[in-house]
Amino acid sequence: MSVIKSDCLCQKNSLFQPKIVYENETVFRNFNSVTIGRCINCGLLKTVLQPKNKFNPQTTHADFYEEKHFLFVSLLQPIVDQIKKYKKTGLVLDVGCSSGILLELLKKEGFDIYGIEPNKKAFLISQKKFGGKIFNGYLSEYIKKKPRGFDVIIYNHVLEHIDKVVEEINLIKKVLKPGGLLVIGVPNINNIIFFLRQKYWEYLVALEHIWHFSKKYLVNFLNKKGFNVSEVSFSNDRRPDYPILKRGYFYFLSIINKLFNTGELMLIVAQLKYDKHD
């Protein structure tokens, strides 16, 4: 397959070399014709080809999150713990807040919480909990109506879905106070499980995820965009619903990840420099 022309975060008119191609799939049939390419300029992985009408952006997992509320409380609590290392109180904005479970935890800790959720169904669930503090739409729309300075802005498993990440970061810098925290949770491709499973890695999600980050790439990108990265932590999916032998296999791989100080999922805490210019 020849190279594919597509925009990249390096802001060059980039060419992408196909790295992962889904074709004649029997397990992931909906993924047929999806292609993930590597930018020949900067090395970033991007989903550059997708079939039309295979993914509905208004799909939400909010009902599932609420059904498994206790599980997601335990998964999201580490984010709260990381934030509290740097900020004990303040205004927090969760972009892509879904049903608002993370906001519940932050409110209990005394933070003044706000959320943005573009999905109408998820928004309504969150709005029932927090009323007018939840906005249905996108950050670009929110700052026109409710501009304010936040101490913490969270993008937990959101950034990989956003097409124009550079523009989004520039918007963040308009509403995040100098010295404020940007907290980003994303899948991390630099781990042994992705290395072994490639297209079948559960966190690739090529029908939904546009960008596929490594720690090195995202840390360098944020540094160039006016942030000091304070901390990067990793975790691995326990896969509790898998058969016991399969769970054991992935548990073994997660130990290897830990030995190499990496994991399937990464949480980045970055601080906006007081000089916000790139």
C-alpha positions as CSV (number, residue, x, y, z in Angstrom):
1,M,0.0,0.0,0.0
2,S,1.3,3.5,-0.9
3,V,1.8,6.3,1.5
4,I,-1.3,8.3,2.6
5,K,-1.6,12.0,2.9
6,S,-3.1,13.4,6.1
7,D,-2.7,16.1,8.7
8,C,-0.5,15.5,11.7
9,L,0.3,17.1,15.0
10,C,3.7,18.0,13.8
11,Q,1.7,20.5,11.6
12,K,3.4,19.4,8.4
13,N,1.5,18.3,5.3
14,S,2.4,14.8,6.3
15,L,2.6,11.5,4.6
16,F,1.8,8.3,6.6
17,Q,3.3,5.0,5.9
18,P,0.7,2.2,6.6
19,K,1.6,0.3,9.7
20,I,-1.6,-1.6,10.7
21,V,-4.2,-2.6,8.0
22,Y,-7.5,-4.3,8.8
23,E,-8.6,-6.5,5.8
24,N,-10.5,-9.7,5.5
25,E,-11.1,-9.6,9.3
26,T,-13.3,-12.3,10.9
27,V,-12.9,-11.2,14.5
28,F,-13.0,-7.4,14.0
29,R,-15.3,-7.4,11.0
30,N,-16.3,-3.8,11.4
31,F,-12.7,-2.7,11.2
32,N,-12.2,-3.9,7.6
33,S,-10.6,-1.2,5.5
34,V,-9.3,0.7,8.6
35,T,-5.7,1.7,8.3
36,I,-3.3,3.1,10.9
37,G,-0.3,4.9,9.5
38,R,3.0,6.2,10.9
39,C,3.9,9.8,10.1
40,I,7.2,9.8,8.1
41,N,8.1,13.2,9.7
42,C,7.5,12.6,13.4
43,G,6.6,9.0,13.8
44,L,3.1,9.5,15.4
45,L,0.5,6.8,14.7
46,K,-2.8,8.0,13.3
47,T,-5.9,6.2,12.0
48,V,-5.8,7.6,8.5
49,L,-8.5,5.5,6.7
50,Q,-11.8,4.6,8.1
51,P,-14.9,3.0,6.5
52,K,-17.9,5.3,6.1
53,N,-20.9,4.9,8.4
54,K,-19.2,2.3,10.7
55,F,-19.1,4.4,13.8
56,N,-21.8,6.6,15.3
57,P,-20.1,9.5,17.2
58,Q,-23.3,9.8,19.3
59,T,-22.6,6.3,20.7
60,T,-22.1,6.5,24.5
61,H,-21.0,4.1,27.2
62,A,-22.6,6.2,29.9
63,D,-25.2,3.6,30.9
64,F,-22.5,1.0,31.3
65,Y,-20.4,3.3,33.4
66,E,-23.4,3.9,35.7
67,E,-24.3,0.2,35.8
68,K,-20.6,-0.6,36.8
69,H,-20.4,2.5,39.0
70,F,-18.4,0.9,41.8
71,L,-15.9,-0.5,39.3
72,F,-15.4,2.9,37.7
73,V,-15.1,4.7,41.0
74,S,-12.1,2.4,41.8
75,L,-10.6,3.0,38.3
76,L,-11.0,6.8,38.5
77,Q,-9.9,7.4,42.1
78,P,-6.2,7.3,41.1
79,I,-6.8,10.4,38.9
80,V,-8.2,12.3,42.0
81,D,-5.2,11.1,44.0
82,Q,-2.8,12.5,41.4
83,I,-4.6,15.8,41.2
84,K,-4.5,16.2,45.0
85,K,-0.7,15.9,45.0
86,Y,-0.6,19.3,43.3
87,K,-3.9,21.0,44.0
88,K,-6.0,20.6,47.2
89,T,-8.9,22.8,46.1
90,G,-9.9,24.9,43.1
91,L,-12.0,25.0,39.9
92,V,-11.9,21.8,37.9
93,L,-13.2,21.3,34.3
94,D,-13.7,17.7,33.1
95,V,-13.9,17.7,29.3
96,G,-15.8,14.7,28.1
97,C,-17.1,14.0,31.5
98,S,-19.7,11.4,30.4
99,S,-22.0,10.4,33.3
100,G,-19.9,12.4,35.8
101,I,-18.4,9.7,38.0
102,L,-15.0,11.5,38.1
103,L,-16.7,14.7,39.0
104,E,-18.6,13.0,41.8
105,L,-15.2,12.0,43.3
106,L,-13.7,15.4,42.9
107,K,-16.7,17.1,44.4
108,K,-16.4,14.9,47.5
109,E,-12.8,16.1,47.9
110,G,-14.0,19.7,47.9
111,F,-13.2,20.8,44.4
112,D,-15.6,23.2,42.5
113,I,-16.5,21.0,39.6
114,Y,-17.6,21.7,36.0
115,G,-18.1,19.4,33.0
116,I,-18.4,19.4,29.3
117,E,-20.0,16.5,27.5
118,P,-21.0,16.6,23.7
119,N,-23.0,13.4,23.8
120,K,-26.6,14.3,24.6
121,K,-27.5,11.1,26.5
122,A,-24.4,11.2,28.7
123,F,-24.9,14.9,29.2
124,L,-28.4,14.4,30.6
125,I,-27.2,11.7,33.0
126,S,-24.5,14.1,34.3
127,Q,-26.8,17.1,34.3
128,K,-29.2,15.3,36.7
129,K,-26.3,15.1,39.2
130,F,-24.8,18.6,38.8
131,G,-27.4,20.8,37.0
132,G,-26.1,23.9,35.3
133,K,-22.4,23.0,35.9
134,I,-22.5,20.6,32.9
135,F,-22.4,22.0,29.4
136,N,-23.6,20.1,26.4
137,G,-21.1,20.7,23.6
138,Y,-17.4,21.3,23.0
139,L,-14.7,23.4,24.7
140,S,-14.7,25.8,21.7
141,E,-18.4,26.6,22.3
142,Y,-18.1,26.6,26.1
143,I,-15.5,29.3,26.3
144,K,-17.6,31.7,24.3
145,K,-20.4,31.4,26.8
146,K,-18.7,30.7,30.1
147,P,-15.1,31.8,30.0
148,R,-13.3,31.4,33.3
149,G,-9.9,30.4,34.7
150,F,-9.6,26.8,35.8
151,D,-7.1,25.4,38.2
152,V,-7.4,21.9,36.7
153,I,-8.6,20.7,33.3
154,I,-9.0,17.0,32.6
155,Y,-9.1,15.0,29.4
156,N,-9.5,11.4,30.5
157,H,-9.6,9.2,27.4
158,V,-10.7,12.1,25.2
159,L,-7.7,13.5,23.5
160,E,-7.2,10.4,21.3
161,H,-10.7,11.1,19.8
162,I,-10.1,14.7,18.9
163,D,-9.1,15.5,15.3
164,K,-7.6,18.9,15.8
165,V,-5.5,18.4,18.9
166,V,-3.3,21.5,18.4
167,E,-6.3,23.7,18.2
168,E,-7.7,22.1,21.3
169,I,-4.5,22.6,23.3
170,N,-4.6,26.3,22.3
171,L,-8.2,26.6,23.6
172,I,-7.1,24.9,26.9
173,K,-4.4,27.5,27.4
174,K,-7.1,30.2,27.2
175,V,-9.1,28.9,30.1
176,L,-6.4,27.2,32.3
177,K,-4.7,29.4,34.8
178,P,-0.9,29.8,34.5
179,G,0.5,27.1,36.8
180,G,-2.7,25.2,36.4
181,L,-2.8,21.4,35.7
182,L,-3.7,19.6,32.5
183,V,-4.5,16.0,33.3
184,I,-4.5,13.6,30.3
185,G,-5.4,9.9,30.3
186,V,-4.7,8.0,27.1
187,P,-3.7,4.6,25.9
188,N,0.0,4.1,25.5
189,I,1.3,2.2,22.5
190,N,4.8,1.7,24.0
191,N,4.0,-1.4,25.9
192,I,4.6,-5.2,25.6
193,I,0.9,-6.0,25.1
194,F,0.5,-3.8,22.0
195,F,3.9,-5.0,20.7
196,L,2.5,-8.6,20.8
197,R,-1.1,-8.1,19.8
198,Q,-0.8,-5.2,17.4
199,K,-4.1,-4.7,15.6
200,Y,-5.9,-6.9,18.2
201,W,-4.8,-4.8,21.2
202,E,-8.0,-3.8,23.0
203,Y,-7.0,-0.2,23.4
204,L,-6.3,0.5,19.8
205,V,-10.0,1.0,19.1
206,A,-9.2,2.2,15.5
207,L,-12.9,3.0,14.7
208,E,-13.0,5.6,17.5
209,H,-9.4,6.6,18.2
210,I,-7.7,9.0,15.8
211,W,-4.3,9.3,17.5
212,H,-2.2,6.5,19.1
213,F,0.3,8.1,21.5
214,S,3.5,7.0,23.2
215,K,4.8,8.6,26.4
216,K,7.8,10.1,24.6
217,Y,5.7,11.6,21.9
218,L,3.0,13.1,24.1
219,V,5.4,14.5,26.7
220,N,7.5,16.2,24.0
221,F,4.4,17.6,22.3
222,L,3.1,19.1,25.6
223,N,6.5,20.6,26.3
224,K,6.6,22.3,22.9
225,K,3.0,23.6,23.6
226,G,3.9,25.4,26.8
227,F,3.5,22.8,29.5
228,N,5.9,21.3,32.0
229,V,5.1,17.6,32.5
230,S,5.2,16.9,36.2
231,E,4.4,13.2,36.3
232,V,3.5,10.2,34.1
233,S,2.0,7.1,35.7
234,F,1.0,3.8,34.1
235,S,-1.6,1.1,34.6
236,N,-2.8,-2.1,32.9
237,D,-6.2,-3.6,32.2
238,R,-6.9,-6.5,34.6
239,R,-9.4,-7.9,32.1
240,P,-11.7,-9.4,34.8
241,D,-14.2,-10.8,32.3
242,Y,-11.6,-12.9,30.5
243,P,-11.2,-16.7,31.2
244,I,-8.8,-17.4,34.0
245,L,-5.9,-18.7,31.8
246,K,-6.2,-15.6,29.6
247,R,-6.2,-13.4,32.6
248,G,-3.1,-15.1,33.8
249,Y,-1.4,-14.5,30.5
250,F,-2.2,-10.8,30.5
251,Y,-1.2,-10.5,34.2
252,F,2.2,-11.9,33.3
253,L,2.5,-9.3,30.4
254,S,1.5,-6.5,32.8
255,I,4.4,-7.5,35.1
256,I,6.8,-7.2,32.2
257,N,5.3,-3.7,31.5
258,K,5.9,-2.7,35.1
259,L,9.5,-3.9,35.0
260,F,10.1,-1.6,32.0
261,N,8.2,1.3,33.7
262,T,5.4,1.3,31.2
263,G,1.8,0.2,30.8
264,E,-1.2,0.0,28.5
265,L,-2.7,3.2,29.9
266,M,-0.9,6.4,30.9
267,L,-1.9,9.4,33.0
268,I,0.0,12.6,32.4
269,V,0.0,15.6,34.8
270,A,1.3,18.7,33.2
271,Q,1.5,22.3,34.4
272,L,0.9,25.3,32.2
273,K,4.0,27.5,32.1
274,Y,3.6,31.0,33.3
275,D,4.8,32.2,29.9
276,K,2.0,30.6,27.8
277,H,3.6,31.3,24.4
278,D,4.8,28.3,22.3
